[in-house]
Amino acid sequence: MQLRIKNNNDAPLLVILEPWATEHVVAPQDFIQLKPYGNIPNGAFFTFEHHSAFITVTPEWNGALVHVYSSTGKLID
């Protein structure tokens, strides 16, 4: 399971990865990719919440571990 968050807007997009509260700014027309690792149970999923100035993403399984990568494939978290 991987998750790509693309910013189709003309302004930067703030993405907050919970429960760690890590903040990632996605440039206009760019994306980040979230890749969970470790023990990922069947039925695991992410929850998104869209707010006016940012979005939050929360992995919804116990013991969740998530790496964040830039659009160039570089680990940024």
C-alpha distance (Angstrom), angle and dihedral (degrees) to the residues before:
residue distance angle dihedral
M1 . . .
Q2 3.79 . .
L3 3.75 130.9 .
R4 3.80 126.8 -151.3
I5 3.80 119.7 -163.1
K6 3.79 112.5 -163.9
N7 3.78 125.1 -168.9
N8 3.81 108.7 -143.5
N9 3.81 92.1 172.3
D10 3.79 130.7 99.3
A11 3.81 92.0 -121.8
P12 3.82 130.4 61.9
L13 3.81 116.2 -88.2
L14 3.80 121.8 -138.8
V15 3.81 113.8 -142.8
I16 3.80 117.8 -170.7
L17 3.79 117.1 -161.1
E18 3.79 111.3 -151.0
P19 2.97 146.8 -122.2
W20 3.83 86.3 25.3
A21 3.84 94.9 48.4
T22 3.82 91.0 -136.2
E23 3.78 111.3 164.9
H24 3.80 124.6 -143.2
V25 3.78 124.1 -177.3
V26 3.80 113.8 -149.2
A27 3.80 113.5 -156.8
P28 3.81 119.8 -132.5
Q29 3.82 112.1 -75.7
D30 3.83 90.8 7.8
F31 3.80 133.6 104.0
I32 3.78 145.0 -152.8
Q33 3.77 126.2 -146.7
L34 3.81 126.2 -141.5
K35 3.78 116.5 -153.5
P36 3.78 119.0 -176.0
Y37 3.79 117.7 -149.6
G38 3.78 138.3 -175.9
N39 3.78 121.8 37.5
I40 3.81 106.5 -0.4
P41 3.80 109.8 179.4
N42 3.79 124.4 -145.7
G43 3.76 109.6 -89.7
A44 3.82 94.3 29.7
F45 3.80 113.7 150.9
F46 3.81 144.2 167.4
T47 3.80 124.6 -117.3
F48 3.82 119.5 -145.0
E49 3.77 125.8 -158.3
H50 3.79 118.7 -170.5
H51 3.79 115.9 -152.3
S52 3.79 126.0 177.6
A53 3.82 94.3 -101.2
F54 3.82 103.8 23.8
I55 3.80 146.7 2.8
T56 3.76 129.5 -123.4
V57 3.79 124.7 -147.1
T58 3.80 120.6 -163.3
P59 3.81 126.0 -175.7
E60 3.79 106.3 -136.1
W61 3.80 104.4 -147.6
N62 3.80 134.3 84.7
G63 3.78 114.7 -95.7
A64 3.80 94.0 14.6
L65 3.80 116.4 179.4
V66 3.81 120.2 -171.8
H67 3.80 133.1 -177.8
V68 3.80 119.4 -158.1
Y69 3.81 120.4 -146.1
S70 3.79 132.1 -169.3
S71 3.79 121.7 -125.8
T72 3.82 87.3 -96.3
G73 3.80 90.6 59.3
K74 3.82 95.7 -106.9
L75 3.81 116.8 143.4
I76 3.80 106.5 -117.4
D77 3.78 100.8 172.9
